[in-house]
């Protein structure tokens, strides 16, 4: 398989067929808590993507050095270092996003998506594949948060990226509430699961 095909497979897996939120159902807490607006979804998604890429790279580089018995603790220390960096950068240069996301930035340390990729992929693969794995999974996470945040902001607040729609009237104000987040996420997960299963079924029929 060519390098171009492998890279395409990474992105197809991370964003579509194995999307960490819509297919694997990981990271539900930040997904629901930070997606009241599109900009919050972008901020959380890109922050997690940065940590995913950097932690995957460093863990892949150190995979033969880190003792097996303390690998999880070592991964958490590495992830925490990059999360601290993100937290400081957001506070310094993107203060509005920092204030909006609040405690959920430090909680990236225990985001199961990041730890899962460290354990299942970066610790077993070379640097370049680990980079693309972190990037693709991070973009898949960001993609899901952006869709959810956009829907909730449009319907729940009547705005998009702060610009008023519908004359500033919120069509379904419940979407800005936790219940609206659960409902929207449930419908998105159902739609994504249906499309992926339908595509897999079509591929199996074609093979037969």
Backbone as a chain_set.jsonl record, in Angstrom:
{"seq": "XXXXXXXXXXXXXXXXXXXXXXXXXXXXXXXXXXXXXXXXXXXXXXXXXXXXXXXXXXXXXXXXXXXXXXXXXXXXXXXXXXXXXXXXXXXXXXXXXXXXXXXXXXXXXXXXXXXXXXXXXXXXXXXXXXXXXXXXXXXXXXXXXXXXXXXXXXXXXXXXXXXXXXXXXXXXXXXXXXXXXXXXXXXXXXXXXXXXXXXXXXXXXXXX", "coords": {"N": [[0.848, -1.199, 0.0], [0.569, 2.216, -0.889], [2.139, 5.221, 0.437], [0.45, 7.417, 0.174], [-2.075, 6.25, 0.021], [-2.214, 5.111, 2.579], [-2.189, 7.384, 4.243], [-4.603, 8.539, 3.45], [-6.344, 6.562, 4.358], [-5.959, 6.799, 7.117], [-7.155, 9.319, 7.646], [-9.758, 8.874, 6.732], [-10.554, 6.93, 8.54], [-10.287, 8.261, 11.069], [-11.997, 10.508, 10.845], [-14.407, 9.581, 9.776], [-15.192, 6.585, 9.55], [-14.272, 5.514, 11.996], [-14.823, 7.5, 13.819], [-14.045, 9.203, 16.792], [-16.046, 10.217, 18.5], [-18.67, 9.948, 17.3], [-18.762, 7.317, 16.403], [-17.086, 5.6, 18.017], [-17.89, 6.497, 20.464], [-16.499, 7.961, 22.447], [-15.136, 10.359, 24.79], [-17.415, 11.732, 25.719], [-18.126, 13.52, 27.792], [-16.676, 16.141, 27.546], [-17.638, 16.633, 24.997], [-20.425, 17.02, 25.243], [-20.5, 19.061, 27.155], [-19.114, 21.319, 26.212], [-20.137, 22.236, 23.821], [-22.044, 24.262, 23.376], [-21.82, 26.388, 21.72], [-20.519, 27.055, 18.408], [-17.898, 28.129, 18.275], [-16.837, 27.384, 20.726], [-16.774, 24.616, 20.4], [-14.899, 24.425, 18.329], [-12.647, 25.468, 19.642], [-12.241, 23.602, 21.789], [-11.937, 21.235, 20.298], [-9.639, 21.726, 18.655], [-7.75, 22.169, 20.638], [-7.632, 19.648, 21.902], [-6.772, 18.202, 19.69], [-4.183, 19.215, 19.249], [-2.934, 18.299, 21.601], [-3.257, 15.543, 21.247], [-1.688, 15.038, 18.912], [0.913, 15.884, 19.731], [1.374, 14.325, 22.067], [1.142, 11.731, 21.011], [3.342, 11.729, 19.263], [5.556, 12.051, 21.039], [5.252, 9.862, 22.774], [5.485, 7.769, 20.96], [8.157, 8.125, 20.202], [9.399, 7.506, 22.611], [8.657, 4.927, 23.119], [10.122, 2.544, 23.36], [11.6, 2.972, 25.529], [10.123, 3.632, 27.807], [9.224, 1.949, 30.714], [7.271, -1.036, 30.865], [5.59, -1.507, 33.082], [4.995, 0.978, 34.173], [3.801, 2.408, 32.204], [1.234, 3.627, 31.731], [1.088, 5.611, 33.711], [3.27, 7.128, 32.874], [2.362, 7.948, 30.35], [0.238, 9.62, 31.111], [1.594, 11.656, 32.461], [3.065, 12.762, 30.33], [0.957, 13.6, 28.634], [-0.283, 15.423, 30.363], [1.654, 17.424, 30.495], [1.567, 18.583, 27.925], [-1.089, 19.441, 27.917], [-1.011, 21.382, 29.919], [0.561, 23.264, 28.604], [-1.174, 23.99, 26.489], [-3.266, 25.06, 28.01], [-2.025, 27.331, 29.154], [-1.38, 28.786, 26.835], [-3.927, 29.324, 25.747], [-5.012, 30.883, 27.798], [-3.349, 33.087, 27.652], [-3.54, 34.082, 24.974], [-6.07, 33.583, 23.869], [-8.327, 34.472, 25.485], [-11.115, 34.629, 25.814], [-12.105, 32.177, 24.859], [-10.739, 30.53, 26.591], [-11.95, 31.222, 29.054], [-14.56, 30.418, 28.498], [-14.377, 27.649, 28.107], [-13.227, 26.782, 30.448], [-12.839, 24.576, 33.145], [-12.696, 22.368, 31.55], [-10.528, 22.366, 29.86], [-8.127, 21.689, 31.448], [-9.076, 19.13, 32.022], [-8.626, 17.682, 29.746], [-6.478, 16.105, 30.125], [-7.394, 13.669, 31.154], [-8.915, 12.767, 29.114], [-10.413, 10.198, 27.415], [-10.018, 9.557, 24.76], [-7.462, 10.484, 24.031], [-5.737, 9.087, 25.767], [-6.392, 6.507, 24.983], [-5.486, 6.402, 22.305], [-2.78, 6.706, 22.762], [-2.149, 4.354, 24.162], [-3.125, 2.272, 22.487], [-2.099, 2.783, 19.942], [0.141, 4.752, 19.504], [2.105, 3.769, 21.241], [2.878, 1.493, 19.996], [3.689, 1.94, 17.426], [5.602, 3.596, 14.8], [6.989, 6.975, 14.522], [5.923, 8.668, 12.386], [3.465, 7.364, 11.444], [2.142, 7.549, 13.916], [1.887, 10.281, 14.236], [0.058, 10.918, 12.144], [-2.086, 9.393, 12.989], [-2.787, 10.686, 15.419], [-3.425, 13.225, 14.378], [-5.571, 12.643, 12.605], [-7.523, 11.477, 14.311], [-7.862, 13.607, 16.063], [-8.897, 15.571, 14.334], [-11.245, 14.271, 13.642], [-12.556, 14.288, 16.12], [-12.781, 17.08, 16.463], [-14.392, 17.673, 14.25], [-16.836, 16.391, 14.916], [-17.512, 17.843, 17.245], [-17.793, 20.394, 16.174], [-19.991, 20.138, 14.42], [-22.02, 19.474, 16.263], [-21.874, 21.716, 17.976], [-22.518, 23.805, 16.182], [-25.174, 23.195, 15.398], [-26.496, 23.323, 17.881], [-25.981, 25.995, 18.62], [-27.198, 27.466, 16.549], [-29.935, 26.647, 16.683], [-30.453, 26.83, 19.425], [-29.599, 29.349, 20.322], [-29.99, 31.102, 18.286], [-27.941, 32.148, 16.781], [-24.801, 32.193, 14.94], [-21.468, 31.676, 15.274], [-21.557, 33.962, 16.774], [-22.997, 35.769, 15.23], [-26.175, 37.094, 14.62], [-29.048, 35.199, 13.781], [-32.266, 34.58, 12.253], [-33.446, 36.925, 13.116], [-32.421, 37.18, 15.638], [-33.859, 35.543, 17.258], [-34.276, 32.555, 19.098], [-34.967, 29.474, 17.743], [-35.356, 26.945, 19.006], [-34.94, 26.958, 22.095], [-34.272, 25.063, 23.971], [-32.162, 23.633, 22.989], [-29.849, 24.882, 23.764], [-29.553, 24.047, 26.287], [-28.567, 21.4, 28.653], [-30.231, 19.141, 28.103], [-30.862, 19.53, 25.418], [-28.354, 19.165, 24.299], [-27.899, 16.403, 24.775], [-30.011, 15.308, 23.227], [-29.406, 16.227, 20.611], [-26.836, 15.119, 20.201], [-27.49, 12.411, 20.392], [-29.1, 12.019, 18.084], [-27.21, 12.63, 16.093], [-25.274, 10.631, 16.509], [-26.828, 8.353, 15.958], [-27.416, 8.805, 13.225], [-24.814, 8.794, 12.119], [-23.909, 6.2, 12.786], [-25.785, 4.687, 11.357], [-25.192, 5.413, 8.662], [-22.53, 4.527, 8.404], [-22.778, 1.749, 8.896], [-24.49, 1.088, 6.795], [-22.847, 1.649, 4.619], [-20.821, -0.242, 5.051], [-22.328, -2.57, 4.775], [-23.045, -2.37, 2.068], [-20.518, -2.601, 0.909], [-19.848, -5.22, 1.619], [-21.813, -6.633, 0.226], [-21.008, -6.035, -2.368], [-18.589, -7.377, -2.485], [-19.448, -9.997, -2.331]], "CA": [[0.0, 0.0, 0.0], [1.365, 3.43, -0.987], [2.021, 6.156, 1.566], [-0.719, 8.26, -0.066], [-3.251, 5.459, 0.394], [-2.217, 4.959, 4.036], [-2.603, 8.657, 4.831], [-6.04, 8.677, 3.194], [-7.031, 5.638, 5.257], [-5.918, 7.396, 8.454], [-8.15, 10.379, 7.757], [-11.075, 8.267, 6.587], [-10.854, 6.258, 9.799], [-10.452, 9.204, 12.17], [-13.094, 11.455, 10.664], [-15.678, 8.962, 9.372], [-15.546, 5.208, 9.923], [-13.965, 5.274, 13.405], [-14.872, 8.789, 14.507], [-13.995, 8.909, 18.23], [-17.286, 10.607, 19.179], [-19.898, 9.462, 16.675], [-18.712, 5.863, 16.197], [-16.524, 4.934, 19.193], [-18.589, 7.039, 21.647], [-15.515, 8.386, 23.444], [-15.087, 11.796, 25.052], [-18.775, 12.257, 25.796], [-18.238, 14.623, 28.752], [-16.379, 17.432, 26.908], [-18.485, 16.808, 23.818], [-21.712, 17.587, 25.664], [-20.368, 20.239, 28.02], [-18.466, 22.484, 25.597], [-20.642, 22.485, 22.468], [-23.192, 25.166, 23.326], [-21.588, 27.249, 20.558], [-19.559, 26.531, 17.444], [-16.531, 28.549, 18.606], [-16.376, 26.539, 21.835], [-16.451, 23.317, 19.819], [-13.63, 24.562, 17.615], [-11.576, 25.636, 20.632], [-11.982, 22.33, 22.463], [-11.458, 20.259, 19.325], [-8.261, 22.009, 18.265], [-6.898, 21.965, 21.821], [-7.44, 18.202, 22.035], [-5.984, 17.75, 18.536], [-2.785, 19.555, 19.537], [-2.433, 17.372, 22.626], [-3.197, 14.213, 20.618], [-0.534, 14.964, 18.016], [2.169, 15.992, 20.484], [1.549, 13.166, 22.95], [1.408, 10.568, 20.157], [4.717, 11.819, 18.774], [6.529, 11.818, 22.105], [5.104, 8.484, 23.261], [6.074, 6.9, 19.938], [9.616, 8.26, 20.306], [9.874, 6.912, 23.866], [7.938, 3.663, 23.347], [11.053, 1.47, 23.72], [12.308, 3.382, 26.751], [9.191, 3.65, 28.933], [8.992, 0.602, 31.264], [5.908, -1.528, 30.667], [4.788, -1.455, 34.306], [4.588, 2.346, 34.512], [3.518, 3.101, 30.944], [0.047, 4.469, 31.841], [1.488, 6.791, 34.481], [4.146, 7.929, 32.019], [1.529, 8.58, 29.328], [-0.528, 10.702, 31.737], [2.529, 12.765, 32.711], [3.34, 13.38, 29.029], [-0.264, 14.292, 28.212], [-0.486, 16.563, 31.262], [2.583, 18.479, 30.112], [1.045, 19.288, 26.747], [-2.327, 20.113, 28.319], [-0.595, 22.595, 30.632], [0.993, 24.213, 27.581], [-2.392, 24.484, 25.832], [-3.982, 25.886, 28.991], [-1.313, 28.603, 29.27], [-1.508, 29.513, 25.566], [-5.298, 29.835, 25.645], [-5.188, 31.966, 28.767], [-2.567, 34.25, 27.233], [-3.861, 34.62, 23.661], [-7.48, 33.373, 23.509], [-8.892, 34.501, 26.823], [-12.568, 34.38, 25.799], [-12.292, 30.728, 24.734], [-10.238, 29.974, 27.85], [-12.984, 31.413, 30.074], [-15.751, 29.653, 28.136], [-14.125, 26.213, 28.277], [-13.009, 26.608, 31.88], [-12.177, 23.399, 33.705], [-12.603, 21.286, 30.578], [-9.174, 22.34, 29.283], [-7.303, 20.773, 32.257], [-9.607, 17.763, 31.995], [-8.13, 16.966, 28.566], [-5.514, 15.12, 30.638], [-8.05, 12.368, 31.35], [-9.764, 12.471, 27.953], [-10.146, 8.797, 27.078], [-9.561, 9.464, 23.371], [-6.017, 10.703, 23.99], [-5.075, 7.962, 26.424], [-6.634, 5.313, 24.169], [-4.577, 6.416, 21.149], [-1.426, 6.487, 23.28], [-1.997, 2.952, 24.531], [-3.417, 1.318, 21.409], [-1.418, 3.055, 18.673], [1.454, 5.405, 19.568], [3.071, 2.934, 21.958], [3.19, 0.303, 19.195], [3.998, 2.319, 16.049], [6.647, 4.583, 14.586], [6.614, 8.371, 14.731], [5.083, 9.237, 11.332], [2.083, 6.87, 11.572], [1.551, 8.062, 15.162], [1.496, 11.663, 13.949], [-1.174, 10.929, 11.342], [-3.164, 8.863, 13.831], [-3.21, 11.767, 16.304], [-4.06, 14.273, 13.583], [-6.871, 12.199, 12.076], [-8.462, 11.337, 15.421], [-8.144, 14.949, 16.551], [-9.8, 16.218, 13.389], [-12.546, 13.623, 13.788], [-13.132, 14.833, 17.345], [-13.144, 18.47, 16.172], [-15.515, 17.626, 13.3], [-18.051, 16.068, 15.663], [-17.828, 18.966, 18.132], [-18.237, 21.535, 15.369], [-21.363, 19.877, 13.978], [-22.891, 19.57, 17.432], [-21.888, 23.107, 18.428], [-23.228, 24.642, 15.211], [-26.612, 22.911, 15.509], [-27.001, 23.833, 19.163], [-25.946, 27.455, 18.631], [-28.211, 27.987, 15.622], [-31.282, 26.406, 17.184], [-30.613, 27.189, 20.825], [-29.333, 30.764, 20.596], [-30.332, 31.923, 17.127], [-26.727, 32.793, 16.266], [-23.724, 31.318, 14.491], [-20.216, 32.395, 15.497], [-21.884, 35.263, 17.36], [-23.825, 36.574, 14.332], [-27.587, 36.795, 14.857], [-29.892, 34.635, 12.732], [-33.706, 34.569, 12.585], [-33.764, 38.127, 13.864], [-31.953, 37.027, 17.017], [-34.772, 34.675, 18.01], [-33.84, 31.156, 19.167], [-36.098, 28.61, 17.385], [-35.532, 25.89, 20.005], [-34.014, 27.355, 23.158], [-33.852, 23.885, 24.743], [-30.909, 23.138, 22.443], [-28.744, 25.49, 24.508], [-29.541, 23.418, 27.601], [-28.012, 20.035, 28.624], [-31.147, 18.204, 27.434], [-30.692, 19.704, 23.974], [-27.098, 18.53, 23.916], [-28.114, 14.957, 24.725], [-30.868, 14.988, 22.09], [-28.677, 16.456, 19.361], [-25.782, 14.117, 20.096], [-28.125, 11.122, 20.121], [-29.495, 11.964, 16.671], [-25.998, 12.599, 15.277], [-24.69, 9.292, 16.64], [-27.692, 7.421, 15.218], [-27.226, 9.041, 11.793], [-23.47, 8.354, 11.745], [-23.878, 4.733, 12.861], [-26.589, 4.173, 10.241], [-24.475, 5.596, 7.399], [-21.351, 3.657, 8.379], [-23.238, 0.363, 8.739], [-25.03, 0.947, 5.446], [-21.715, 1.58, 3.706], [-20.178, -1.54, 5.239], [-23.201, -3.589, 4.175], [-22.908, -2.265, 0.629], [-19.201, -3.125, 0.526], [-19.913, -6.68, 1.745], [-22.623, -7.126, -0.903], [-20.209, -5.927, -3.584], [-17.572, -8.437, -2.437], [-20.127, -11.263, -2.597]], "C": [[0.882, 1.247, 0.0], [1.159, 4.308, 0.237], [0.789, 7.032, 1.423], [-1.992, 7.542, 0.348], [-3.338, 5.321, 1.907], [-2.683, 6.234, 4.722], [-4.098, 8.868, 4.637], [-6.839, 7.769, 4.114], [-7.055, 6.163, 6.694], [-7.042, 8.414, 8.614], [-9.574, 9.849, 7.598], [-11.497, 7.593, 7.882], [-11.157, 7.256, 10.899], [-11.678, 10.077, 12.06], [-14.427, 10.755, 10.426], [-15.893, 7.6, 10.023], [-15.263, 4.863, 11.375], [-13.943, 6.582, 14.184], [-14.946, 8.575, 16.014], [-15.276, 9.246, 18.982], [-18.487, 9.875, 18.604], [-19.921, 7.955, 16.474], [-18.208, 5.143, 17.44], [-17.167, 5.381, 20.508], [-17.626, 7.355, 22.784], [-15.606, 9.898, 23.645], [-16.448, 12.449, 25.17], [-18.894, 13.482, 26.708], [-17.881, 15.972, 28.121], [-17.241, 17.69, 25.682], [-19.804, 17.474, 24.185], [-21.547, 18.927, 26.37], [-19.871, 21.481, 27.292], [-19.06, 22.884, 24.254], [-21.905, 23.337, 22.451], [-23.062, 26.16, 22.175], [-20.54, 26.614, 19.653], [-18.134, 26.888, 17.835], [-15.976, 27.744, 19.773], [-15.989, 25.155, 21.331], [-15.13, 23.344, 19.079], [-12.465, 24.649, 18.606], [-11.227, 24.339, 21.335], [-11.398, 21.311, 21.5], [-10.008, 20.471, 18.943], [-7.292, 21.844, 19.434], [-6.594, 20.48, 22.0], [-6.6, 17.647, 20.892], [-4.502, 18.028, 18.75], [-2.187, 18.575, 20.54], [-2.295, 15.965, 22.052], [-1.943, 14.066, 19.767], [0.766, 14.937, 18.813], [2.407, 14.784, 21.383], [1.821, 11.901, 22.147], [2.859, 10.565, 19.688], [5.723, 11.46, 19.861], [6.45, 10.383, 22.633], [5.671, 7.493, 22.256], [7.598, 6.938, 20.001], [10.171, 7.513, 21.515], [9.332, 5.503, 24.106], [8.854, 2.514, 23.774], [11.81, 1.764, 25.014], [11.402, 3.293, 27.97], [8.973, 2.23, 29.442], [7.512, 0.21, 31.168], [5.029, -1.316, 31.898], [4.305, -0.045, 34.649], [4.145, 3.125, 33.266], [2.313, 4.043, 31.055], [0.369, 5.746, 32.604], [2.366, 7.717, 33.643], [3.341, 8.651, 30.948], [0.775, 9.778, 29.912], [0.36, 11.907, 32.018], [2.831, 13.504, 31.404], [2.14, 14.199, 28.561], [-0.495, 15.543, 29.056], [0.445, 17.724, 30.918], [2.072, 19.282, 28.928], [-0.265, 20.002, 27.053], [-2.018, 21.411, 29.063], [-0.159, 23.675, 29.648], [-0.21, 24.828, 26.869], [-3.148, 25.434, 26.75], [-3.35, 27.277, 29.103], [-1.445, 29.438, 27.999], [-2.902, 30.103, 25.398], [-5.526, 31.004, 26.587], [-4.486, 33.241, 28.303], [-3.1, 34.899, 25.963], [-5.329, 34.478, 23.236], [-8.302, 33.34, 24.79], [-10.385, 34.211, 26.85], [-12.863, 32.893, 25.694], [-11.841, 30.039, 26.019], [-11.3, 30.07, 28.943], [-14.221, 30.574, 29.782], [-15.562, 28.156, 28.402], [-13.817, 25.856, 29.725], [-12.255, 25.339, 32.242], [-11.989, 22.29, 32.678], [-11.28, 21.277, 29.812], [-8.251, 21.467, 30.125], [-7.77, 19.322, 32.198], [-9.256, 17.007, 30.715], [-7.134, 15.888, 28.988], [-6.15, 13.736, 30.742], [-9.035, 12.058, 30.228], [-9.416, 11.075, 27.441], [-9.696, 8.616, 25.631], [-8.042, 9.531, 23.316], [-5.268, 9.535, 24.616], [-5.242, 6.674, 25.614], [-5.7, 5.265, 22.972], [-3.135, 6.195, 21.581], [-1.185, 5.007, 23.533], [-2.129, 2.017, 23.336], [-2.61, 1.564, 20.137], [-0.002, 3.601, 18.856], [2.515, 4.543, 20.234], [3.518, 1.723, 21.144], [3.667, 0.645, 17.775], [5.061, 3.409, 15.989], [6.078, 5.996, 14.611], [5.637, 8.887, 13.67], [3.657, 8.69, 11.367], [1.387, 7.398, 12.83], [1.11, 9.514, 15.0], [0.175, 11.709, 13.199], [-2.352, 10.352, 12.117], [-3.695, 9.958, 14.764], [-3.939, 12.869, 15.559], [-5.445, 13.864, 13.12], [-7.911, 12.052, 13.18], [-8.839, 12.697, 16.008], [-9.102, 15.698, 15.641], [-11.196, 15.59, 13.429], [-13.286, 14.12, 15.016], [-13.619, 16.261, 17.113], [-14.358, 18.543, 15.256], [-16.828, 17.368, 14.022], [-18.475, 17.224, 16.562], [-18.35, 20.164, 17.353], [-19.669, 21.349, 14.872], [-22.332, 20.074, 15.131], [-23.002, 21.016, 17.912], [-22.662, 24.019, 17.497], [-24.736, 24.444, 15.313], [-27.184, 23.52, 16.779], [-26.996, 25.361, 19.203], [-27.036, 28.045, 17.746], [-29.612, 27.846, 16.204], [-31.499, 26.912, 18.604], [-30.429, 28.652, 21.136], [-29.714, 31.684, 19.448], [-29.162, 32.678, 16.552], [-25.809, 31.732, 15.671], [-22.433, 32.134, 14.506], [-20.48, 33.822, 16.003], [-22.756, 36.14, 16.5], [-25.28, 36.129, 14.454], [-28.255, 36.251, 13.597], [-31.351, 34.716, 13.19], [-34.111, 35.804, 13.385], [-33.36, 38.062, 15.322], [-32.835, 36.156, 17.872], [-34.258, 33.241, 17.958], [-35.028, 30.254, 18.846], [-36.402, 27.543, 18.43], [-34.546, 26.146, 21.143], [-33.532, 26.184, 23.999], [-32.509, 23.347, 24.252], [-29.692, 23.739, 23.145], [-28.595, 24.889, 25.898], [-28.943, 22.009, 27.514], [-28.908, 19.022, 27.909], [-31.021, 18.295, 25.926], [-29.402, 19.09, 23.475], [-27.234, 17.025, 23.796], [-28.942, 14.563, 23.502], [-30.117, 15.111, 20.767], [-27.597, 15.41, 19.154], [-26.365, 12.748, 19.773], [-28.514, 10.973, 18.657], [-28.272, 11.89, 15.755], [-25.334, 11.225, 15.321], [-25.502, 8.277, 15.847], [-27.484, 7.563, 13.717], [-25.87, 8.526, 11.327], [-23.368, 6.837, 11.749], [-24.638, 4.108, 11.695], [-25.825, 4.26, 8.925], [-23.268, 4.674, 7.293], [-21.755, 2.2, 8.17], [-23.793, 0.108, 7.346], [-23.906, 0.833, 4.422], [-20.989, 0.25, 3.823], [-21.002, -2.66, 4.624], [-23.122, -3.578, 2.66], [-21.593, -2.821, 0.139], [-19.179, -4.646, 0.589], [-20.713, -7.288, 0.611], [-21.836, -7.088, -2.206], [-19.149, -7.028, -3.653], [-18.194, -9.803, -2.781], [-20.612, -11.351, -4.038]], "O": [[1.828, 1.342, 0.782], [0.177, 4.18, 0.968], [0.144, 7.363, 2.418], [-2.883, 8.14, 0.951], [-4.431, 5.405, 2.466], [-3.473, 6.187, 5.665], [-4.787, 9.322, 5.551], [-7.901, 8.16, 4.6], [-8.046, 5.995, 7.405], [-7.789, 8.379, 9.592], [-10.492, 10.329, 8.263], [-12.66, 7.674, 8.279], [-12.165, 7.127, 11.594], [-12.333, 10.362, 13.062], [-15.471, 11.27, 10.827], [-16.693, 7.477, 10.951], [-15.94, 4.005, 11.942], [-13.14, 6.752, 15.101], [-15.818, 7.844, 16.484], [-15.567, 8.624, 20.003], [-19.243, 9.246, 19.346], [-20.999, 7.367, 16.382], [-18.829, 4.176, 17.883], [-17.009, 4.726, 21.538], [-17.904, 7.054, 23.945], [-16.092, 10.622, 22.776], [-16.623, 13.599, 24.765], [-19.681, 14.386, 26.426], [-18.71, 16.882, 28.153], [-17.541, 18.84, 25.364], [-20.245, 18.397, 23.5], [-22.369, 19.827, 26.197], [-20.177, 22.596, 27.714], [-18.537, 23.789, 23.603], [-22.757, 23.146, 21.584], [-24.059, 26.71, 21.706], [-19.775, 25.748, 20.077], [-17.243, 26.044, 17.739], [-14.781, 27.45, 19.813], [-14.995, 24.583, 21.779], [-14.332, 22.412, 19.179], [-11.437, 23.993, 18.435], [-10.05, 24.003, 21.47], [-10.459, 20.596, 21.851], [-9.226, 19.521, 18.906], [-6.149, 21.428, 19.244], [-5.446, 20.097, 22.222], [-5.805, 16.729, 21.094], [-3.661, 17.176, 18.467], [-1.074, 18.082, 20.354], [-1.319, 15.272, 22.34], [-1.218, 13.079, 19.891], [1.617, 14.074, 18.597], [3.526, 14.275, 21.453], [2.644, 11.079, 22.553], [3.525, 9.529, 19.711], [6.632, 10.662, 19.635], [7.479, 9.765, 22.906], [6.271, 6.49, 22.642], [8.254, 5.905, 19.868], [11.268, 6.956, 21.462], [9.528, 4.944, 25.185], [8.411, 1.604, 24.476], [12.555, 0.927, 25.524], [11.856, 2.92, 29.052], [8.568, 1.37, 28.66], [6.624, 1.039, 31.369], [3.852, -0.981, 31.769], [3.302, 0.106, 35.347], [4.117, 4.355, 33.277], [2.361, 5.154, 30.526], [-0.029, 6.836, 32.194], [2.223, 8.939, 33.695], [3.593, 9.821, 30.66], [0.686, 10.828, 29.276], [-0.064, 13.049, 31.836], [2.85, 14.735, 31.378], [2.287, 15.347, 28.142], [-0.859, 16.595, 28.531], [0.055, 18.885, 31.04], [2.136, 20.511, 28.927], [-0.524, 21.07, 26.498], [-2.689, 22.423, 28.858], [-0.466, 24.853, 29.83], [-0.264, 26.042, 26.668], [-3.613, 26.488, 26.316], [-4.059, 28.282, 29.141], [-1.603, 30.657, 28.071], [-3.049, 31.245, 24.961], [-6.157, 31.995, 26.22], [-4.977, 34.345, 28.537], [-3.12, 36.126, 25.861], [-5.778, 35.186, 22.335], [-8.894, 32.319, 25.139], [-10.878, 33.609, 27.804], [-13.768, 32.392, 26.362], [-12.473, 29.089, 26.482], [-11.524, 29.107, 29.676], [-14.863, 30.071, 30.704], [-16.482, 27.482, 28.866], [-14.116, 24.749, 30.173], [-11.178, 25.064, 31.714], [-11.207, 21.367, 32.905], [-10.946, 20.277, 29.177], [-7.628, 20.561, 29.57], [-6.964, 18.398, 32.308], [-9.554, 15.817, 30.603], [-6.967, 14.883, 28.298], [-5.499, 12.735, 30.444], [-9.892, 11.186, 30.374], [-8.271, 10.803, 27.081], [-9.054, 7.616, 25.31], [-7.405, 8.728, 22.634], [-4.282, 9.052, 24.06], [-4.333, 5.845, 25.569], [-5.17, 4.202, 22.647], [-2.354, 5.574, 20.86], [-0.141, 4.469, 23.162], [-1.344, 1.081, 23.184], [-2.449, 0.648, 19.33], [0.959, 2.975, 18.408], [3.684, 4.576, 19.847], [4.431, 1.005, 21.551], [4.011, -0.253, 17.007], [5.375, 4.054, 16.989], [4.868, 6.198, 14.707], [4.621, 9.487, 14.019], [2.711, 9.477, 11.323], [0.185, 7.663, 12.812], [0.092, 9.929, 15.554], [-0.729, 12.455, 13.576], [-3.491, 10.775, 11.921], [-4.907, 10.137, 14.887], [-4.946, 13.39, 16.037], [-6.393, 14.643, 13.226], [-9.06, 12.459, 13.006], [-9.985, 12.917, 16.402], [-10.011, 16.38, 16.114], [-12.201, 16.283, 13.27], [-14.495, 14.349, 14.971], [-14.728, 16.616, 17.511], [-15.247, 19.37, 15.457], [-17.823, 18.048, 13.769], [-19.659, 17.552, 16.636], [-19.246, 20.87, 17.817], [-20.466, 22.286, 14.898], [-23.344, 20.76, 14.992], [-24.096, 21.488, 18.219], [-23.382, 24.907, 17.953], [-25.493, 25.416, 15.315], [-28.236, 24.158, 16.75], [-27.913, 25.963, 19.761], [-27.714, 28.997, 18.13], [-30.384, 28.805, 16.219], [-32.59, 27.366, 18.95], [-31.016, 29.165, 22.089], [-29.759, 32.903, 19.612], [-29.335, 33.717, 15.915], [-26.009, 30.534, 15.871], [-22.326, 33.157, 13.829], [-19.733, 34.753, 15.703], [-23.229, 37.173, 16.975], [-25.581, 34.936, 14.4], [-28.058, 36.767, 12.497], [-31.628, 34.899, 14.376], [-35.007, 35.742, 14.227], [-33.89, 38.799, 16.152], [-32.607, 36.029, 19.075], [-33.85, 32.763, 16.9], [-36.008, 30.253, 19.591], [-37.567, 27.263, 18.713], [-33.44, 25.605, 21.144], [-32.504, 26.283, 24.669], [-31.795, 22.681, 25.003], [-28.611, 23.15, 23.115], [-27.631, 25.18, 26.607], [-28.82, 21.469, 26.414], [-28.414, 18.148, 27.195], [-31.063, 17.281, 25.229], [-29.348, 18.557, 22.367], [-26.748, 16.428, 22.836], [-28.614, 13.593, 22.818], [-30.181, 14.224, 19.915], [-27.453, 14.871, 18.056], [-25.799, 12.006, 18.97], [-28.285, 9.924, 18.054], [-28.29, 11.172, 14.754], [-24.884, 10.715, 14.295], [-24.938, 7.438, 15.145], [-27.385, 6.562, 13.008], [-25.77, 7.897, 10.273], [-22.806, 6.248, 10.825], [-24.192, 3.119, 11.114], [-25.804, 3.3, 8.154], [-23.004, 4.106, 6.234], [-21.149, 1.496, 7.363], [-23.591, -0.967, 6.78], [-23.982, 0.039, 3.484], [-20.585, -0.328, 2.814], [-20.456, -3.588, 4.026], [-23.13, -4.633, 2.026], [-21.536, -3.444, -0.922], [-18.578, -5.299, -0.264], [-20.347, -8.339, 0.086], [-21.965, -7.978, -3.046], [-18.846, -7.546, -4.728], [-17.566, -10.644, -3.425], [-21.206, -12.356, -4.429]]}, "num_chains": 1, "name": "protein.A"}
